[in-house]
Amino acid sequence: MSEESRVRAGLVDDGGEPQPRPSAPRDDDDLPPMTEQVAQQLGGVRGLVESGIPVGVFVLINVIWEALYWAIGFAVGTAVAIAVLRLIRKESIRHAVNGLFGIALGAWLAWRSGDEGDFYWPGIIQGLAYAAVLMGSVAVRHPLVGWFWSIIAGGGKHAWREDRRLVRVFGWLTMLWGVVFLAKNLLRLWLRLGDMDTALGVVTLVGGYPVTGLLILISIAVVRKTHPGMTLKLKAS
C-alpha cells in the first residue's frame, strides 16, 4: 500500500505518524450502566447480609434487655465497625456507608424522642419504597429480579431479555418479592402506628433474613425448574 493510500485510510497522518485504529464496537453483552449502578448499590450477598446485622443487634438488645440507648449504641457501633473493616481490607464501603446512614437516622430519631419505635421508621419507609420499585419494574417490563440475577449469576449480561418466557418468569418472581415487601412493611407500619414496638421488633427480625432467604430459595428453584441450564453462583463481595 502506498504512503498516499495509507494516509487516506487513516493509518498515518500527513507527517507519517501512526494513528490509533478505531476502537472496537461495544459488545451488547457488556454491563449496561443501569446494572452497574444496581450492582454497586446491591453490594453482593455479603452486602445484603451486612446491611441487616445492625438492625438485628438493635432488635435483640432492645427486646431482650429493654435498653433503648444501649441498643442504639451497639447498632451504630456495629454499622461503623462493618464500614471500618471494609476500609481496612481495602474493599468498597459504599454499601456499608449507605447502611450506616439509615441506621444513624433511625438511631437519631429514637434518641431524640426516647421512643424505640422511631428507630424503625427509615426501614419501614425504605421497605415500602422497595415494594413500589419492584412492582413498578414489572409494569415497565424490566423486572428487577431478572437484573439482580444477571448481576449475581451472569456478569451483568442481559441475554435473558431476549427470552420472553424468562422475562415472564422474572416478572412473576419480582411481583412476588414486591407483594411480600409491601405486606410485611404495611404490617410494620400498622404495628408502629399502634405503638406495639415489641411486636414490631419481632416482625422486623423474622421478616428480615428468614423471609428474604425464603424468597431467594423460591427464585432459584423456579428459575432452575423453568430453565434447567441456568445456574447461580453467588458473589460474596
C-alpha positions as CSV (number, residue, x, y, z in Angstrom):
1,M,0.0,0.0,0.0
2,S,1.4,3.4,-1.0
3,E,2.0,6.1,1.6
4,E,-0.8,8.2,0.0
5,S,-3.2,5.3,0.3
6,R,-2.2,4.8,3.9
7,V,-2.9,8.4,4.7
8,R,-6.3,8.2,3.0
9,A,-7.1,5.0,5.0
10,G,-6.3,6.9,8.2
11,L,-3.4,4.7,9.3
12,V,-0.9,7.5,9.4
13,D,-1.3,11.3,9.4
14,D,0.4,13.7,6.9
15,G,3.5,13.6,9.0
16,G,3.8,9.9,8.8
17,E,2.9,9.3,12.5
18,P,0.8,6.1,13.1
19,Q,-2.8,6.8,14.0
20,P,-4.8,4.8,16.5
21,R,-7.2,2.4,15.0
22,P,-10.9,2.9,15.7
23,S,-12.0,1.3,18.9
24,A,-14.0,-2.0,18.6
25,P,-17.7,-1.6,18.9
26,R,-19.1,-2.1,22.4
27,D,-20.3,-5.7,22.9
28,D,-24.0,-5.7,23.6
29,D,-23.4,-8.1,26.5
30,D,-21.2,-5.6,28.3
31,L,-22.6,-4.5,31.6
32,P,-25.0,-1.7,31.0
33,P,-24.9,1.5,33.2
34,M,-28.2,0.5,34.9
35,T,-26.9,-2.8,36.1
36,E,-23.6,-1.3,37.1
37,Q,-25.4,1.1,39.4
38,V,-27.7,-1.5,40.8
39,A,-24.7,-3.9,41.4
40,Q,-22.8,-1.2,43.3
41,Q,-25.8,-0.4,45.5
42,L,-26.6,-4.1,46.0
43,G,-23.2,-4.9,47.4
44,G,-23.4,-8.6,46.6
45,V,-24.7,-11.2,49.0
46,R,-22.2,-10.1,51.7
47,G,-23.6,-6.5,51.4
48,L,-27.2,-7.8,51.9
49,V,-26.1,-9.7,55.0
50,E,-24.1,-6.9,56.4
51,S,-26.9,-4.4,56.0
52,G,-29.2,-6.4,58.3
53,I,-26.7,-7.0,61.1
54,P,-27.0,-3.6,62.9
55,V,-30.8,-3.8,62.8
56,G,-30.7,-7.3,64.3
57,V,-28.4,-6.1,67.0
58,F,-30.8,-3.2,67.9
59,V,-33.8,-5.5,68.0
60,L,-32.2,-8.2,70.1
61,I,-30.8,-5.9,72.7
62,N,-33.9,-3.7,72.9
63,V,-36.4,-6.6,73.0
64,I,-34.4,-8.8,75.4
65,W,-33.0,-6.2,77.8
66,E,-35.3,-3.3,77.1
67,A,-32.3,-1.0,77.0
68,L,-33.0,1.6,74.2
69,Y,-29.8,3.7,74.5
70,W,-27.6,0.6,74.7
71,A,-29.4,-0.8,71.7
72,I,-28.8,2.4,69.7
73,G,-25.2,2.5,70.7
74,F,-24.5,-1.1,69.7
75,A,-26.4,-0.8,66.5
76,V,-24.5,2.3,65.4
77,G,-21.2,0.8,66.6
78,T,-21.8,-2.4,64.6
79,A,-22.5,-0.4,61.4
80,V,-19.4,1.7,61.9
81,A,-17.3,-1.5,62.6
82,I,-18.5,-3.1,59.4
83,A,-17.5,0.1,57.4
84,V,-14.1,0.3,59.1
85,L,-13.4,-3.4,58.5
86,R,-14.2,-3.0,54.8
87,L,-11.9,0.1,54.7
88,I,-9.1,-1.8,56.4
89,R,-9.4,-4.6,53.9
90,K,-9.5,-2.0,51.0
91,E,-12.9,-3.1,49.9
92,S,-15.8,-0.9,48.7
93,I,-17.5,0.8,51.6
94,R,-20.3,2.4,49.6
95,H,-22.9,-0.2,50.6
96,A,-21.7,0.0,54.3
97,V,-21.9,3.8,54.3
98,N,-25.5,3.6,52.8
99,G,-26.4,1.2,55.6
100,L,-24.8,3.3,58.2
101,F,-26.8,6.4,57.1
102,G,-30.1,4.5,57.6
103,I,-29.0,3.2,61.0
104,A,-27.8,6.6,62.1
105,L,-31.0,8.3,61.0
106,G,-33.1,5.7,62.9
107,A,-30.9,6.0,65.9
108,W,-31.1,9.8,65.9
109,L,-34.9,9.7,65.7
110,A,-35.2,7.2,68.6
111,W,-32.6,9.1,70.7
112,R,-34.3,12.4,70.2
113,S,-37.8,11.1,71.1
114,G,-36.9,8.4,73.6
115,D,-39.3,6.1,71.7
116,E,-37.8,2.9,70.5
117,G,-40.4,2.6,67.7
118,D,-38.9,5.7,65.9
119,F,-35.8,3.6,65.1
120,Y,-37.8,1.6,62.6
121,W,-39.2,4.5,60.6
122,P,-36.4,4.6,58.0
123,G,-36.6,0.9,57.5
124,I,-40.4,0.9,57.0
125,I,-40.2,3.8,54.5
126,Q,-37.3,2.1,52.7
127,G,-39.2,-1.2,52.6
128,L,-42.3,0.4,51.1
129,A,-40.2,2.2,48.5
130,Y,-38.6,-1.2,47.6
131,A,-42.0,-2.7,47.1
132,A,-43.1,0.2,44.8
133,V,-39.9,-0.1,42.7
134,L,-40.1,-3.9,42.4
135,M,-43.7,-3.8,41.2
136,G,-43.1,-0.7,39.0
137,S,-40.2,-2.6,37.3
138,V,-42.7,-5.3,36.3
139,A,-45.0,-2.7,34.8
140,V,-42.3,-1.4,32.5
141,R,-41.2,-4.9,31.6
142,H,-37.8,-4.7,33.3
143,P,-38.3,-7.0,36.3
144,L,-35.7,-6.3,38.9
145,V,-35.2,-9.9,39.9
146,G,-34.0,-10.5,36.4
147,W,-31.5,-7.7,36.6
148,F,-30.3,-9.0,40.1
149,W,-29.9,-12.5,38.7
150,S,-27.9,-11.1,35.7
151,I,-25.6,-9.2,38.1
152,I,-25.1,-12.0,40.5
153,A,-25.1,-15.0,38.1
154,G,-24.5,-13.6,34.6
155,G,-21.8,-10.9,35.0
156,G,-24.3,-8.3,34.1
157,K,-25.2,-9.8,30.7
158,H,-28.7,-9.2,29.6
159,A,-29.4,-12.1,27.2
160,W,-32.3,-13.1,29.4
161,R,-34.2,-10.0,28.0
162,E,-34.4,-11.9,24.6
163,D,-36.2,-14.9,26.2
164,R,-39.9,-13.9,26.5
165,R,-40.6,-16.9,28.8
166,L,-37.7,-16.0,31.1
167,V,-38.9,-12.4,31.2
168,R,-42.3,-13.6,32.3
169,V,-40.8,-15.8,35.0
170,F,-38.7,-13.0,36.4
171,G,-41.8,-10.8,36.2
172,W,-43.8,-13.1,38.4
173,L,-40.9,-13.5,40.8
174,T,-40.4,-9.8,41.0
175,M,-44.1,-9.3,41.7
176,L,-43.9,-11.9,44.5
177,W,-41.0,-10.0,46.0
178,G,-42.9,-6.8,45.7
179,V,-46.0,-8.1,47.3
180,V,-44.1,-9.7,50.2
181,F,-42.2,-6.4,50.8
182,L,-45.4,-4.5,50.7
183,A,-47.2,-6.8,53.1
184,K,-44.5,-7.0,55.7
185,N,-43.9,-3.3,55.7
186,L,-47.6,-2.5,55.9
187,L,-47.7,-4.8,58.9
188,R,-44.7,-3.0,60.4
189,L,-46.4,0.4,59.7
190,W,-49.6,-0.8,61.5
191,L,-47.6,-2.0,64.5
192,R,-45.7,1.2,64.7
193,L,-48.8,3.4,64.5
194,G,-50.3,1.2,67.2
195,D,-47.2,1.6,69.5
196,M,-46.7,-2.2,69.5
197,D,-43.0,-1.8,69.5
198,T,-42.0,-5.2,70.9
199,A,-44.1,-6.9,68.2
200,L,-42.6,-4.6,65.7
201,G,-39.1,-5.7,66.7
202,V,-40.1,-9.3,66.4
203,V,-41.7,-8.9,63.0
204,T,-38.6,-6.9,61.8
205,L,-36.3,-9.7,62.9
206,V,-38.4,-12.6,61.5
207,G,-39.2,-10.6,58.3
208,G,-35.6,-9.9,57.6
209,Y,-33.2,-12.8,56.9
210,P,-35.7,-15.7,57.1
211,V,-38.2,-14.1,54.7
212,T,-35.5,-12.8,52.3
213,G,-33.8,-16.2,52.4
214,L,-37.0,-18.0,51.5
215,L,-37.6,-15.6,48.6
216,I,-34.1,-16.3,47.3
217,L,-34.7,-20.0,47.5
218,I,-38.0,-19.8,45.8
219,S,-36.5,-17.7,43.0
220,I,-33.6,-20.1,42.5
221,A,-36.0,-23.1,42.4
222,V,-38.4,-21.5,39.9
223,V,-35.7,-20.4,37.5
224,R,-33.9,-23.7,37.6
225,K,-37.1,-25.6,37.1
226,T,-38.2,-23.5,34.1
227,H,-34.6,-23.1,32.7
228,P,-32.5,-26.0,33.9
229,G,-29.4,-24.7,32.1
230,M,-29.2,-21.6,34.3
231,T,-27.0,-21.7,37.4
232,L,-26.5,-19.3,40.2
233,K,-23.0,-18.5,41.5
234,L,-23.3,-16.1,44.3
235,K,-20.7,-13.3,44.7
236,A,-19.5,-12.7,48.3
237,S,-18.5,-9.1,47.9
